[in-house]
């Protein structure tokens, strides 16, 4: 408590009531302008439309699940690109099993995220693409858990 009193006394000796009022008004103005700027940026971001750059059909990888199908979109909003994967008629998963999306470029696989289908076998995944990230093909595998750095399970669908 003594420290606060000492600080208050020091500030009182340095600032007159008029200068303290001016500093307070300036600080409040800066705070208000900062909040208004953040709100305007949020409003502006909401106005940028999504544009579908590419649509890639997905089909079953083998005859054991011939109805499995889907589509992948590359969607852009402003400078941000996202991959949206939507798949239907997937076989159900059990326990810790998940479906994992792989982005293939020149034979190298990169993890594109994991998802679990709903009770009807439909699943959707959204993945933010890094700047300049490209791929040649998409593969979807069923994995024993969410910790795969390379495919361990069978391919279910792909482009």
C-alpha positions as CSV (number, residue, x, y, z in Angstrom):
1,X,0.0,0.0,0.0
2,X,2.9,2.3,0.8
3,X,4.3,1.8,-2.6
4,X,1.0,2.8,-4.3
5,X,0.8,5.9,-2.2
6,X,4.4,6.8,-3.0
7,X,3.7,6.3,-6.8
8,X,0.5,8.4,-6.6
9,X,2.4,11.2,-4.8
10,X,5.2,11.1,-7.4
11,X,2.7,11.3,-10.3
12,X,0.8,14.1,-8.6
13,X,4.0,16.1,-8.3
14,X,4.9,15.6,-12.0
15,X,1.5,16.3,-13.5
16,X,-0.9,19.2,-13.1
17,X,-4.6,18.4,-13.2
18,X,-4.8,19.9,-16.7
19,X,-1.9,17.8,-18.1
20,X,-3.2,14.7,-16.4
21,X,-6.6,15.3,-18.0
22,X,-4.9,15.7,-21.4
23,X,-2.9,12.5,-21.0
24,X,-6.1,10.6,-20.0
25,X,-8.0,11.9,-23.0
26,X,-5.2,11.0,-25.3
27,X,-4.9,7.5,-23.9
28,X,-8.7,7.0,-24.2
29,X,-8.7,8.3,-27.8
30,X,-5.9,5.9,-28.7
31,X,-7.7,3.0,-27.1
32,X,-10.9,3.9,-28.9
33,X,-9.2,4.2,-32.3
34,X,-7.5,0.9,-31.8
35,X,-10.9,-0.8,-31.0
36,X,-12.5,0.9,-34.0
37,X,-9.7,-0.3,-36.3
38,X,-10.0,-3.9,-35.2
39,X,-13.8,-3.8,-35.7
40,X,-13.4,-2.3,-39.2
41,X,-10.9,-5.0,-40.1
42,X,-13.3,-7.7,-39.0
43,X,-16.1,-6.1,-41.0
44,X,-13.9,-5.9,-44.1
45,X,-12.8,-9.5,-43.8
46,X,-16.5,-10.6,-43.7
47,X,-17.1,-8.8,-47.0
48,X,-14.4,-10.6,-49.0
49,X,-16.2,-13.3,-51.0
50,X,-15.0,-16.9,-51.3
51,X,-14.0,-18.0,-54.7
52,X,-13.8,-21.7,-55.8
53,X,-10.5,-22.0,-57.7
54,X,-10.6,-25.7,-58.4
55,X,-13.0,-28.7,-57.9
56,X,-11.5,-32.2,-57.9
57,X,-13.7,-35.2,-57.9
58,X,-12.9,-38.1,-55.5
59,X,-13.8,-41.7,-56.2
60,X,-13.5,-45.1,-54.5
61,X,-10.0,-46.6,-54.5
62,X,-11.2,-50.2,-54.6
63,X,-14.3,-52.2,-55.3
64,X,-15.0,-53.1,-51.6
65,X,-16.6,-49.6,-51.2
66,X,-17.8,-48.7,-54.8
67,X,-20.2,-46.1,-53.6
68,X,-17.6,-43.9,-51.8
69,X,-17.3,-40.6,-53.6
70,X,-16.7,-37.0,-53.0
71,X,-15.3,-33.7,-54.1
72,X,-12.4,-31.5,-53.0
73,X,-12.5,-27.7,-53.5
74,X,-9.6,-25.2,-53.4
75,X,-11.3,-22.1,-52.1
76,X,-9.7,-18.6,-51.8
77,X,-10.8,-15.7,-49.7
78,X,-8.5,-12.8,-50.1
79,X,-5.0,-14.1,-50.0
80,X,-6.0,-17.2,-47.9
81,X,-6.5,-20.5,-49.7
82,X,-8.2,-23.5,-48.1
83,X,-8.8,-27.1,-49.1
84,X,-12.3,-28.3,-48.5
85,X,-12.7,-32.1,-48.7
86,X,-16.3,-33.6,-48.7
87,X,-16.7,-37.4,-48.9
88,X,-19.9,-39.6,-48.9
89,X,-20.6,-43.3,-48.3
90,X,-17.5,-43.9,-46.3
91,X,-17.3,-47.1,-44.3
92,X,-17.6,-46.5,-40.5
93,X,-14.5,-46.3,-38.3
94,X,-14.1,-48.0,-35.0
95,X,-12.4,-46.8,-31.8
96,X,-9.5,-44.5,-32.5
97,X,-9.6,-45.0,-36.3
98,X,-9.8,-41.9,-38.4
99,X,-9.7,-40.9,-42.1
100,X,-6.6,-39.0,-43.1
101,X,-6.2,-36.8,-46.2
102,X,-2.9,-36.9,-48.0
103,X,-1.7,-34.3,-50.4
104,X,0.7,-35.9,-53.0
105,X,3.3,-33.9,-54.9
106,X,5.9,-35.8,-56.9
107,X,5.4,-38.9,-54.9
108,X,5.8,-37.2,-51.5
109,X,2.8,-37.3,-49.2
110,X,1.9,-34.5,-46.8
111,X,-0.7,-34.7,-44.1
112,X,-3.8,-32.7,-45.0
113,X,-5.7,-33.4,-41.8
114,X,-8.0,-36.0,-40.2
115,X,-11.7,-36.5,-39.8
116,X,-14.3,-39.0,-38.7
117,X,-17.5,-39.5,-40.8
118,X,-20.9,-39.1,-39.3
119,X,-23.3,-42.1,-38.9
120,X,-24.3,-41.8,-42.6
121,X,-20.7,-42.1,-43.8
122,X,-20.3,-38.5,-44.7
123,X,-17.2,-36.5,-43.7
124,X,-15.9,-33.0,-44.3
125,X,-12.5,-31.5,-43.7
126,X,-11.2,-28.0,-44.1
127,X,-7.4,-27.5,-44.3
128,X,-5.5,-24.1,-44.7
129,X,-3.0,-24.3,-47.5
130,X,0.3,-22.7,-46.9
131,X,1.3,-19.9,-49.3
132,X,2.3,-21.5,-52.6
133,X,1.5,-25.0,-51.5
134,X,0.5,-27.2,-54.4
135,X,-0.2,-30.9,-54.9
136,X,-0.8,-33.3,-57.8
137,X,-3.2,-35.8,-56.2
138,X,-5.3,-36.4,-53.1
139,X,-5.6,-39.7,-51.2
140,X,-7.7,-40.6,-48.3
141,X,-6.7,-43.5,-46.0
142,X,-8.2,-45.1,-43.0
143,X,-5.7,-44.9,-40.2
144,X,-5.5,-46.7,-36.8
145,X,-5.2,-43.4,-35.0
146,X,-4.6,-39.7,-35.5
147,X,-0.8,-40.0,-35.2
148,X,0.2,-41.0,-38.8
149,X,3.1,-39.1,-40.4
150,X,2.9,-41.5,-43.4
151,X,0.0,-43.8,-44.5
152,X,-0.4,-46.9,-42.4
153,X,-3.8,-47.9,-43.5
154,X,-5.5,-48.7,-46.8
155,X,-6.5,-46.1,-49.3
156,X,-10.3,-45.6,-49.4
157,X,-10.6,-42.8,-51.9
158,X,-8.6,-40.4,-54.0
159,X,-8.4,-38.2,-57.1
